[in-house]
Amino acid sequence: MLTTLVILATTFLSCSAVVIPEEPGLNGPRRIGKRCTGTIKSLADVAAAQQCTTINIGGFTVPAGQTFTLAAPDGAVVSLTGALTFGFQTWAGPLMVVTGNNVTFNGNGHELVGQGELYWQGGNGGVTKPAPMLRINNGGSFSNIKIKNSPARAISVGGNSLTVSGINIDNSDGDAPNSKSGSSAAGHNTDGFDVSAHDVTLSGNTIKNQDDCLAINRGTNIVFTGNTCSGGHGISIGSVNSNTTVSGVQITGNTVTNSANGLRIKTIATATGSQVSNVVYSNNKLSSITQFGVIIDQSYPSTLGTPGTGVVISGVTFSGSNTVAVGSSAKRVSVNCGSTSSCTGKWDFSGLTVTGGSAGTVKNAPVSGGSF
């Protein structure tokens, strides 16, 4: 009789989903899921399926104007088994959100289809575009998925203790003009990854777009390694606004081609109480850069305008071999700091070589070394 009661109690615990608000995780409340497999083939299936520690998402169309929100339990394994297409509607979005602690999400190479070609008009005006297309707020890993034609920003990374790998963001269709963009590229504001997180690694991803390949807005211990970027605005830290910290950034072993900028740090001219520190670039290869090979600018949104002093940039290092080839009308390196106290510490550019174009100017920054 006692053995039977123990078995019944064990079975009950293994099949219950419990929310533990008094022990929050890094990426939302701790949730213990059922030992079951949940299958999602429509938004109506989500509530039941996300109680399980194994979740399979089949291919289906997410209705226009709705967000596919998945709050996975702790340690869940989530697999995409078919393409998800998001219906067209002019609204703010986002289109998909994934949250949870220590979640393993594997897209198995399937697509998230944003139908961006129905929204793109070549600029910020016109229709409201849902953004981001995907918000990753889980810890653990997120891998092997293709983003096709995001309406605006593709992926927002907000989860902590997270690895993002094998993501293919393909907005290359937006390079061509359409009937509403005149002679300009139809795609606009199609950032690849926007990051506001801690202890995050983004590796082995491919990004084809018309805006920043990477934009780090806030966070610490962020690694961007072995990625390929083309067609956009390059790899950026910022724009950094008020009361913000960006620290411990490693940008290493990436390839950037056919982009407006190569490597950029941009801080908002009017921002206050913020800092950017300990940024290391190593072994990156950049080519066909059309505007700035390297630009560090404290006057955003103006480019090389009147810089502010409310964001302190401290410690910028180029190590190993960073090679940047710029076009004939581009500037090789431009640094625009508001004062010597807002750009401080050691700025060692000895691992940087920039060729082509013309020399830029370095203002109020302790830059040493490098060939540019």
VENDA-V14384 format. One record per run of one state. SS is the DSSP state (helix for helix, strand for strand, loop for the rest). FROM is the first residue (numbers start at 0). TO is the last residue. If there is no record, write none. Layout:
ss:SS from:FROM to:TO
ss:SS from:FROM to:TO
This chain:
ss:loop from:0 to:0
ss:helix from:1 to:13
ss:loop from:14 to:16
ss:strand from:17 to:24
ss:loop from:25 to:26
ss:strand from:27 to:31
ss:loop from:32 to:32
ss:strand from:33 to:39
ss:loop from:40 to:41
ss:helix from:42 to:48
ss:loop from:49 to:50
ss:strand from:51 to:56
ss:loop from:57 to:58
ss:strand from:59 to:61
ss:loop from:62 to:66
ss:strand from:67 to:70
ss:loop from:71 to:75
ss:strand from:76 to:79
ss:loop from:80 to:82
ss:strand from:83 to:85
ss:loop from:86 to:94
ss:strand from:95 to:105
ss:loop from:106 to:109
ss:strand from:110 to:112
ss:loop from:113 to:114
ss:helix from:115 to:117
ss:loop from:118 to:132
ss:strand from:133 to:147
ss:loop from:148 to:153
ss:strand from:154 to:156
ss:loop from:157 to:160
ss:strand from:161 to:169
ss:loop from:170 to:170
ss:helix from:171 to:174
ss:loop from:175 to:191
ss:strand from:192 to:202
ss:loop from:203 to:204
ss:strand from:205 to:207
ss:loop from:208 to:212
ss:strand from:213 to:224
ss:loop from:225 to:226
ss:strand from:227 to:229
ss:loop from:230 to:233
ss:strand from:234 to:239
ss:loop from:240 to:243
ss:strand from:244 to:251
ss:loop from:252 to:253
ss:strand from:254 to:267
ss:loop from:268 to:272
ss:strand from:273 to:281
ss:loop from:282 to:283
ss:strand from:284 to:299
ss:loop from:300 to:309
ss:strand from:310 to:318
ss:loop from:319 to:320
ss:strand from:321 to:325
ss:loop from:326 to:329
ss:strand from:330 to:335
ss:loop from:336 to:341
ss:strand from:342 to:347
ss:loop from:348 to:350
ss:strand from:351 to:354
ss:loop from:355 to:356
ss:strand from:357 to:357
ss:loop from:358 to:360
ss:strand from:361 to:362
ss:loop from:363 to:365
ss:strand from:366 to:367
ss:loop from:368 to:369
ss:strand from:370 to:370
ss:loop from:371 to:371
